[in-house]
């Protein structure tokens, strides 16, 4: 899809080629494994006070979220088909537990309650950590020996599919790159802005205009399908059906 022109749809169905779907399936699994690996490392070495400040969700909850194997459902990775190819800008989770901790039993018959959580702190801070580690490994690779944290295949995955993301806007300003800022309380994360295809959706007598985004559902680190959506200027989403040709 040409990002310089607006494509008009007359139904809530958007078409993907088999080649794109196959690439997203492979790439999303690799990306999810990198998320899991980096998250586990942070849990092992980040002091509890910093974990609470930066991540804000117990590892017992967020780890199962990333692995997609709890009652909350699947992980939702956010992808853009940019001029440079498919890029993953982050992920979401639908399961910040609000009723009780996993260790605290609930009254018999009462289900645990979850609220939707878009994970600005969890997902975007993790994106920034992964990108920082990637840049440092590439920079110091000749001095790191044979066992850097990310192996060469993982470095290639990050280079190809991740978007430069930082906890300061300085690196993007120095490179004159456009950026988007994500804020959650006192935490700000800056990510290079990636253009997405413009889309106009005409359906049920109405018209919605915005950017075409592609959600990829993950279940237990496995590809579980596509969830395309149109995101308007106010951030509202209109979800669509994916058709594969």
C-alpha positions in Angstrom: 0.0 0.0 0.0 1.4 3.4 -1.0 1.9 5.6 2.1 1.7 8.8 0.0 -1.9 8.2 -1.1 -5.1 7.5 0.7 -6.7 4.2 0.1 -10.5 4.1 0.4 -12.3 1.0 1.8 -16.0 0.4 1.4 -16.2 -2.4 4.0 -14.4 -3.2 7.2 -12.1 -5.7 5.5 -8.5 -5.1 4.5 -6.5 -7.4 2.3 -3.0 -8.8 3.1 -0.8 -10.8 0.7 0.3 -14.3 1.7 3.9 -13.1 1.7 3.2 -10.3 4.2 1.2 -12.7 6.5 4.0 -15.2 6.4 6.6 -12.5 7.3 4.5 -11.2 10.1 4.0 -14.7 11.5 7.8 -15.4 11.5 8.7 -11.9 12.8 6.1 -11.7 15.5 7.3 -14.9 17.1 11.0 -13.7 17.0 10.0 -10.3 18.5 8.0 -11.9 21.3 10.9 -14.1 22.3 13.1 -11.0 22.5 10.5 -9.3 24.7 10.4 -12.3 27.0 14.2 -12.6 27.2 14.7 -8.9 28.0 11.9 -8.9 30.5 13.3 -11.9 32.4 16.7 -10.2 32.5 15.2 -7.1 34.0 13.3 -9.1 36.6 16.6 -10.9 37.5 18.8 -7.8 37.9 16.6 -4.7 38.4 16.2 -3.8 42.1 12.6 -4.1 43.3 12.3 -0.3 43.9 13.3 0.4 40.3 11.1 -2.3 39.0 8.1 -0.8 40.7 9.0 2.7 39.5 9.6 1.8 35.9 7.5 -1.3 35.2 4.8 -1.0 37.9 3.3 -4.5 37.4 4.4 -7.6 39.3 6.6 -9.9 37.2 4.2 -12.8 38.1 1.5 -11.0 36.1 3.5 -9.3 33.3 5.6 -12.4 32.5 2.5 -14.5 31.8 1.2 -11.6 29.8 4.2 -11.6 27.5 4.0 -15.4 27.2 0.2 -15.1 26.6 -0.7 -18.0 28.8 -3.0 -16.7 31.5 -6.7 -16.0 31.8 -6.4 -12.5 30.3 -6.1 -13.7 26.7 -3.5 -12.8 24.1 -0.7 -10.4 23.5 -1.4 -7.7 20.9 1.7 -6.5 19.0 1.4 -3.3 17.0 2.9 -3.3 13.6 3.1 -0.7 10.8 3.9 -1.4 7.1 6.3 1.4 6.6 8.2 2.4 3.5 11.1 0.5 5.0 9.1 -2.6 5.6 7.2 -4.0 8.6 8.0 -2.4 11.9 6.9 -3.3 15.4 6.3 -0.2 17.6 5.2 -2.0 20.8 2.7 -4.4 22.3 -0.3 -4.3 24.5 -1.9 -6.6 27.0 -5.4 -6.8 28.2 -4.8 -8.1 31.7 -3.6 -5.8 34.5 -5.2 -7.7 37.4 -7.3 -5.4 39.6 -9.2 -7.7 41.9 -6.4 -9.6 43.7 -2.8 -10.7 43.4 -2.2 -14.2 42.0 -1.2 -15.3 45.5 -4.3 -14.0 47.1 -7.3 -16.4 46.8 -10.7 -15.1 45.8 -14.0 -16.2 47.3 -15.3 -19.4 45.8 -16.9 -18.8 42.4 -15.7 -15.3 42.0 -13.7 -14.8 38.8 -10.6 -12.6 38.8 -11.1 -9.2 37.2 -8.8 -7.7 34.6 -8.7 -4.3 33.0 -7.4 -3.4 29.6 -3.9 -1.9 29.9 -2.0 -0.5 26.9 1.4 -0.9 28.6 3.0 2.5 28.0 5.4 1.9 30.9 5.8 -1.8 30.4 5.9 -2.1 26.7 7.6 1.2 25.8 10.2 1.1 28.5 11.0 -2.4 27.4 11.3 -1.2 23.8 13.8 1.4 25.0 15.8 -1.1 27.0 16.0 -3.5 24.1 17.0 -0.8 21.6 19.7 0.5 24.0 21.1 -3.0 24.5 21.1 -3.5 20.7 23.0 -0.3 20.0 25.6 -1.0 22.7 26.1 -4.6 21.6 26.6 -3.5 18.0 29.0 -0.7 19.2 31.1 -2.9 21.5 30.7 -6.3 19.8 34.4 -6.7 19.0 35.1 -6.5 22.8 32.2 -8.6 24.1 33.6 -12.1 23.2 31.3 -14.9 22.0 28.4 -14.4 24.4 26.6 -11.0 24.1 23.1 -10.9 25.5 21.5 -10.9 22.1 23.0 -13.3 19.5 23.4 -12.3 15.9 20.0 -13.6 14.8 18.3 -11.6 17.5 20.3 -8.5 16.6 19.2 -8.9 13.0 15.6 -9.2 14.2 15.9 -6.0 16.3 17.6 -4.1 13.4 14.9 -5.2 10.9 11.7 -4.9 12.9 12.2 -2.7 16.0 11.9 1.1 16.0 14.6 3.3 17.6 13.2 4.0 21.1 14.8 6.0 23.9 14.1 7.4 27.4 15.5 10.8 26.2 14.7 12.7 23.0 18.3 13.7 22.6 19.4 10.8 20.3 16.5 11.4 17.9 17.1 15.2 17.9 20.8 14.7 17.1 19.8 12.6 14.1 17.0 15.0 13.1 14.5 12.1 13.3 10.8 12.9 13.9 9.6 11.4 17.1 6.5 10.5 19.1 6.5 10.8 22.9 4.7 8.3 25.2 4.0 9.6 28.7 2.8 7.8 31.8 3.1 9.9 34.9 6.7 11.0 35.3 8.0 8.6 32.6 8.5 9.7 29.0 9.6 7.4 26.2 10.6 8.8 22.8 10.2 6.6 19.7 11.1 7.5 16.1 7.9 8.3 14.2 7.1 5.7 11.6 4.7 6.8 8.9 1.7 4.4 8.4 -0.5 4.2 5.3 -3.4 6.7 5.2 -6.8 5.1 5.0 -10.4 6.2 4.5 -13.1 3.9 5.6 -16.6 4.4 4.3 -19.2 2.1 5.9 -22.7 2.2 7.3 -23.1 5.6 5.8 -20.2 7.1 7.8 -16.6 8.0 7.0 -13.6 7.4 9.2 -10.1 8.6 8.2 -6.8 7.7 9.9 -3.7 5.5 9.8 -3.8 1.8 8.9 -2.3 -0.3 11.7 -1.9 -4.0 12.0 -2.3 -5.8 15.2 -0.7 -9.3 15.6 -2.2 -11.6 18.3 0.2 -13.8 20.1 -0.8 -16.8 22.3 1.9 -18.6 24.3 4.5 -17.1 22.0 2.7 -18.4 19.0 1.2 -16.4 16.1 -2.6 -16.3 16.7 -3.9 -14.1 13.8 -4.1 -10.5 12.6 -6.2 -7.7 14.0 -6.0 -4.7 11.6 -7.5 -1.4 12.7 -7.8 2.2 11.6 -6.5 4.8 14.1 -8.0 8.3 13.8 -6.4 11.6 14.8 -7.9 11.3 18.3 -6.5 7.8 18.8 -9.8 6.0 18.5 -9.6 2.6 16.8 -11.9 1.0 14.3 -11.1 -2.7 14.1 -11.4 -4.5 10.7 -11.3 -8.0 9.3 -8.2 -9.3 7.7 -8.6 -11.0 4.3 -5.6 -13.0 3.0 -5.1 -13.4 -0.7 
